[in-house]
Amino acid sequence: MQRIAESELIINSRGAIYHLDLRPEELATTVITVGDPDRVQEVSKHFDRIEYKGRHREFITHTGYIGHKRISCVSSGIGPDNIDIVLNELDALVNIDFETRTIKPQLTSLHILRLGTSGSLQADIPVDHFVAGTHGLGLDNLLHFYRPENNEEEKQLLHAFVTHTQLHNHASQPYLAQSSAHLLKHFAQGYHQGITVTCPGFYGPQGRVLRMGLALPGVIDRLTDFRFGNHRISNFEMETSAIYGLGKMMGHHCLSLNVIVANRVRKEFSKDSAAAVENLIKTSLGIIAKIP
C-alpha cells in the first residue's frame, strides 16, 4: 500500500489531523456539521454527556452521547472550499492509518448530516420550515477538481437544469449529487424535500443586489421555475453540493437539513431565526439519535 507523504496528509505534534485538530478516537461515526462555530455548543447542549471538546481556527468539535448514540458536531465555516477541508479530513480520520500513512483495508462509512440555514426558492416553503435536500446542485467549481460519477437519472436532471438555466454560459459548469437514501427516508415527516442548490457566494451568486450590478439578474426566477419530473429546486445555500459530492465519492452517507430563514420569492425573513435554528436542532437530533 502506497504511503501518503507528510506534505499531503498533515498530522500535528499531538497526532491530530491539521485543520480540524482531531485524533481518530475523538471522532464519532455520526457527524453533524454546522457552518457557524458558535452553533456547535447549541447542538451539544442537547447531548446527555460530552466527552471531548476541541478548537482550531473556525473548526470546533464536540463529541458526546445522546443515550447510547455517539455523535460529533463539527463546525465547517462557510462555503465549498471549507467543506473540501472538512470532508477530506473527516474521511482521513476513519479511513487512513496515521501510523503507517496508508489507506486502511477495511473502510468506514460515516453518517454526515449538515444542520444549516437556507433561503427558500418556492413560495410554498415558508420561513421557519425545514428542508431535507434530495440532491445537491453545485454552482461552484469544487467537484471539477475531482472525478465524480453520475447515474443516469442524475445526468438527465443535470442536463435539464443546464438547458433550462443556461448558467454554464455565465458561470462554472453545474454539478449534481444525490443525498443518502438511507438517511433521507428518516426525514419525510415535517421536512419539505427538494433539490438544494449550492452557491459560491452570498450576494451576487444568490441574486442579491446591493451596490453592484449582476451578470445574472434573473437567476432566482430561473431556479424557482425549474422542473424535472417530480423534482424542483427548494432552496439554496453554500455547502450542500460539496458535502454530497465528496461524501458520495468517499462512500459516506450524507444529508443536508436546513431551516428556511429567508423566502426569496416572498421577500420575507424569519422574525426569530435563532428560535428557528433551535427548533431544527432539537427536532433533527431527536431523529438522528434513533438512526441505526
HELIX and SHEET records of a PDB file:
HELIX    1   1 PRO A   24  GLU A   26  5                                   3    
HELIX    2   2 ARG A   39  SER A   44  1                                   6    
HELIX    3   3 PRO A   80  ASN A   95  1                                  16    
HELIX    4   4 LEU A  142  PHE A  145  5                                   4    
HELIX    5   5 GLU A  152  THR A  165  1                                  14    
HELIX    6   6 LEU A  167  ASN A  169  5                                   3    
HELIX    7   7 ALA A  181  LEU A  184  1                                   4    
HELIX    8   8 LYS A  185  PHE A  187  5                                   3    
HELIX    9   9 GLY A  204  GLN A  206  5                                   3    
HELIX   10  10 VAL A  219  ASP A  225  1                                   7    
HELIX   11  11 THR A  240  MET A  250  1                                  11    
HELIX   12  12 SER A  273  ILE A  288  1                                  16    
SHEET    1   A 9 ARG A  49  HIS A  56  0                                        
SHEET    2   A 9 PHE A  59  ILE A  66 -1                                        
SHEET    3   A 9 LYS A  69  SER A  75 -1                                        
SHEET    4   A 9 THR A  30  VAL A  34  1                                        
SHEET    5   A 9 HIS A 111  SER A 120  1                                        
SHEET    6   A 9 HIS A 231  GLU A 237 -1                                        
SHEET    7   A 9 HIS A 192  THR A 198  1                                        
SHEET    8   A 9 PHE A 130  GLY A 138  1                                        
SHEET    9   A 9 TYR A 175  GLN A 178 -1                                        
SHEET    1   B 7 ARG A  49  HIS A  56  0                                        
SHEET    2   B 7 PHE A  59  ILE A  66 -1                                        
SHEET    3   B 7 LYS A  69  SER A  75 -1                                        
SHEET    4   B 7 THR A  30  VAL A  34  1                                        
SHEET    5   B 7 HIS A 111  SER A 120  1                                        
SHEET    6   B 7 HIS A 253  ASN A 263  1                                        
SHEET    7   B 7 GLU A 268  PHE A 269 -1                                        
SHEET    1   C 7 ARG A  49  HIS A  56  0                                        
SHEET    2   C 7 PHE A  59  ILE A  66 -1                                        
SHEET    3   C 7 LYS A  69  SER A  75 -1                                        
SHEET    4   C 7 THR A  30  VAL A  34  1                                        
SHEET    5   C 7 HIS A 111  SER A 120  1                                        
SHEET    6   C 7 HIS A 231  GLU A 237 -1                                        
SHEET    7   C 7 ARG A 227  PHE A 228 -1                                        
SHEET    1   D 2 ILE A  96  ASP A  97  0                                        
SHEET    2   D 2 THR A 102  ILE A 103 -1                                        
END                                                                             
